[in-house]
């Protein structure tokens, strides 16, 4: 393992330790299961809470050739940080920074007729050709154009291409249920996508990339790989289909370990109420520990605990798997360390990590809170310092 690398020294009593070598390794794993496709590392939402620029560097070191982000500001930040390879951004409003994106040579998704008009206008204003990916709604019912609208926008885009305003370089879409590979919607969406690609090609579009596969489809559906796969959550070592298996099943390594230091340890009697509302009451005389993380840091309040019916979010302390006792507060939560516990203030608490030491995974917190692993890592607050291990030499 490499040394710890941080920004300014922080006295915050918790940290998210991000192993960038794990991200590089996960990219190599994903590339190996999609050998005919390039890999677009999706680093939106500040690298899923892991850090935009450090994650992007690690992904490229692992073999990713594209970077993908939702928001324009993220794409521009990547260019400003020195990333000169292809970047795609896909979520903007009519007031978006389209001219700046075009001037920075960032590929832009077109998911509606107004978007094509806006991109063409911005390209003419910038005096440059905009590289665009047309997005077809194949059945997700979110962003993208239904096939009849796609056909009309395709024609308009090719006219704008003939004038030099745009270059239609890609067609893309997104699955609704790729994490359920046997669901009939999966082949149905692929069929709609294939028809859109065939239409674009027949009308003269010289496509560089066709892309449909997210993390789940990359790992479970080779027929959806096309020219480019777009893994997101799998980059970070979190299973995109936990009902099919955890990260180890897919050869992934969780990149983030969230840890804290106990700030208070005390003995209390049996029947003692813990935290707001006394949702948890000690069943015996025991030792309580206070962990200095709360919902202001992204710890889900839904992971509060009241034993035995509703154990809270899991933690590991001194090699023991324990759980949140009582309600998660804004800045802290309580753990019942058990009778005779010997922990003291300053001892380490692991909320989630790689699982290699028997500790919890982010997915365990997701189950405790009734959500998904994506939310656990992306909601982690900005006041929690990120500490980086194994920065790549790129």
N, C-alpha and C positions, 0 to 999 in steps of 0.2 A: 504494500500500500504506500502511496505517496504521502507527502506531508500535508498538513492542514493549510489551506490557503483562505484567507478571509479578507474582508475590507477593513475599515476602521475597527479598532478593538471595541467590543461591546460588552457591557456588564449585564446584559439581559440574561436571566437565569434559565434560558432555554435556547435551543438552536435546531435548525434543520440542516443536517449534514448530507450533502449531495455528492455522491460518488460519480464523477463524470466518466470514469472508465466503464462503469456499468452501462451508461447510456451508449457509449461507443460500442460496447459488446452487444447490446440489444439491437443496434442498427445492423451489425454484422449478422446477427441471427435472422433478422427480418429479411435482409438482402439474400441470405442463403435459401430461404423458403420461397423467394420470388426472383429466381435467377434471371428471368427474361425481362425484368422491369428495372427501371431506375427507382430510387427511394427518395421520396419527398418527406423530410422530417417535419412534422407539424409541431411548431414551437409556439403556437398561439397562447394567449393567457399567461404571458411571462414564463413560457416554457412549462405550462401546466403547474405553475407555482414553483418551479425549480430554478428559474432564472433564464431569461431570454437569450442573452449573448453567450453565457457559459455553455448552455445546452446546445445552442446552434454550433458552436465550435466542436463540442464533443461529437455531435451527430455527423458533422462533416469528416471529422477524424475517423469515424467508424465506417465511412463510405457513402453517406447520403450525398446526393448531387443537387438536390433541390431543397429549399426551405419554404414552408407554408405557414401563413398567419391569417387570422381573421381580419384584424383591424389595420388600417392604413398606417397608423403611427408605429405599429410594430414593424411593418415592412421597412419604413423609412429609418427606423432605429437600427435595423440590421445593416442597411446600406451604410449608414453613418459609422457603424462599427467596423466597416471594412469588408463585409461579405460581398463579393463581386459576382457570385454565381446566380443562377436563376432563382427568383423569389416570386411566389404567387400570393396575392391577397384577394379576399373575396367578399368582404362585408363592409359596405359603405352606403351613405345616404346621398341624396342629390347635392348636399353641401360638402361632400367629401373632397379630399385633397387629390383629385385625379391628375391635375397638371403636374404636381410634385411627384406623384408616382411615375408618371410617364417620363418625366425628365430624369428620374433615377433609374430608368430601365427596369421597372418592376412590372411583372405580368399582372393583369387585372382580370378578374372574372366579370363576365356580363351575364346577369341572371334575369334581366327584364328589358323590355323595349326602351324604357327611359334611360337605363344604364348605358345602352349602346349609344344613344344620342348624346349623353353626357360625356362619354369617353371620346367620341368623335370630335365633339366641340373642344374638349381639353387638348386633344392631340393637335388639332389645327392651331389652337392658341400657342401651344408649346413648339410647334414647328417640327414635331417628331412623330414617328409611327408608333402607335400603342400596340403592344402585344396583348391579345385577349384570348381568354378561354370561355367558350360559350357553355353555360350550365343548363342542362335539361333536368326537369323534375320528372324522374322516372317512377315516382311513387312514394317519396318521403313526405310530400305535402308541405314542404318548408320553402326554402329558397330555390330558385330555378324556374325555368319556363316549361309549361306543358307542351307536348309535341307540336300542336298546330302553331302556337306562338313561336316556338323554337324555329320552325321552318321559315316563318316570316322574318324573324330577326336574323337568321342565317343569311337569307337573301340580301337583307340590308347591310349586313356586315361585309359580305363579299363585294358589294358595290363600294362600300367605304374602303375596302382593301384595294380595289382597282384604282382608287383615287390616292392611295398612299397614306390614308389616315390611320388604318389599323392593319394588323396582321393576325389572321385567325390561326392561332398556333395550337389550340387545344379544344377538346370537348370533354366535359366531365359531369359527374353526378355523384350522389351519395346514397348509400343504403339506409333503409329504415330498420332492418332486422338482421344485419350481417352476423350479430352475435348468436343468432339462431339459424345456423346454416341450412337446416332442413326445412325451414319455413317456405311455403310456396311463393311468398313475396320476393324472395331472393332471385330465383330464376326469372320471375316476371319482370323485375326491374332490369335485369341484365338484357332481356329481350328488347325492352324499350330503349335501353342505352345503345345496343347494337344497331337498332334501326336509326337512331339519331346520328351515330357515327357514319353509317352507310349513306345517309342522306347528305351529310356534310361533304363526304368524299365525292359522291356522285355530282355534286354541284360545284366541285372544283376547289374545295378547301384542302390545302396541303398541310395536314395535321402533323405536328411534331409529337404531341402526346395525347393519348386517350387515357383517362384515369377515373377509376370508380372505387377501388378497394381502400377501405379504412383499415384499422388495426385488425379487427376481427376477420375481415375478408382476406387480408394479406396472409393470415395464419391458417385459415380454414378453407379457402376457396380459390385454388389456382386459376380457375377459368375466368376470374375477375381481375387478374393482374394487369392485363393490357401492357401499356408502355411504361406505366408509372404507378407505384403504390404510395398511399398517403398515411402511413402509420402515425398515430398520435399517442394514445395512452400506453401502447406497448413499448414505445421508446423508453418510458420511465419505469418499466418493469412491473406494470400492473396489468393483470389479466383483462382483456377486453370481453371475455366471455367466462365469468367466474363459475357459471353453472357447468361449464365443460372442463374446468380445471384452473388451478392457480397458476402463478407465473412460472413455476418450475415445469409444469406440464408443457408449456410452450417454449421452454428454454430461455426464459427472461429472468433478469435479476433486478429487483427493486432498487432504485437509485437513491431514494431519500430515506433517511432515518431521522425521525423527530424525537428529540430527547430533551429532558429538563432536569433541574435539580430540586430536590425537596427543599422547601423553605420553612417548614414547620413540622415537627413530630411531637406527639403528645399522647399520654395515656388517658383514656376516658372509661367510665363505667358502662356496664350493660344498660341497654335502654336509652342510650344517649342519642338525641336527634342530631342529624348531620346536614348542614347546608340549608338553604332556603326551603321553607315548607316542610322540613323534616321528612322528606320523601324516603329517606333511609334512616333507620334506627339501629344502633349497634346490637347484635344478638347476644353478645357477651362483653365482658370487659376486654378492651382491645387497645390497639395503638393506631392513631390516625396520622396520615401524612398529607400535607398540602402541596399540590403541584401548581406552579405559577403560570398556568396557561388556561385560557377560558374562551368564551365565544367571541371576544374581541380579537382573539388570535386565530379564529377559524375552527376552534374545537366545537363540534356540533352540540347544542343544548339537548338535541334529541337523543344524545348518547348518555344522558343522565341515568343513574341507576337506583333501583330500589329492590334489594334482594328479598326473597329468592326469585320472585316472579320476573323481574326485569333487570338483570345485571347491566351495568353501564359499559361504556367503552373500555376496551382492555388495555392494560399496561403491564410491563414487566419490571419488577423491582427485585434486586437480589436473586435473580434466577427464578422468581415466582411469578406466575401469571395471576394478576389481580384485576380489579375493575373499578371504574368510577363509582363512588358511593355518594348518593344524593345528587342534587342538581348541579350541573355545570354552571358556574358563575361567569361574570364578564372577564375576569382576569385570573381565575383559579378554579380548581376542583379538588375534591378530597378523595383519598384512597384509604380503605381499611386495610392496614398492613398486617393485621392479625395479632392475637394475643402473644405477648413476649417478643414482638418484632424488635430487632436491634438496629434498624436504620436510624440515621441521624440527618440533620439538616445538611444539605450539600450532596447527599447520595444521589446517584443517577436513577432516573426513571425513563424507560423507553416506551413511547406511545406506539410507534410502529417503525418497522425497518425491513430488513431483508428476510426475516424469518429463519435465518440460518442458525440462530442461537435459541430457537424455540419461542422467540418473541412474536408479538402480533404483527400482522400486515395491515396496510391501509384498508384492504378489503374487509378485515375484521371490524374496523371502525365503521365502515360503510354498512355492514350488516347490523351493528349495534344502533346506528342512527337511521336505518331504513332508507339508505341512499346508495350511491355507487362510488367506487374508488376514485373516479375522476373528481368528484366534488370534494373528497377529503383532502386531496393534495392541492387542488386549485384554489380552495378557499383559505388556505393558510395565510395568515395576516402578514402585512409588510413589516410589522415591528419585530417579527421573529427573524433573527439573523440567519442568513444562508451561509454555510461554511462549506467550501469546496475542496474535495479530494481529487487528486490525479488529473490536474488540468492537462489537456493535450497540447503538444508542441506544434500548434498551428497558428 
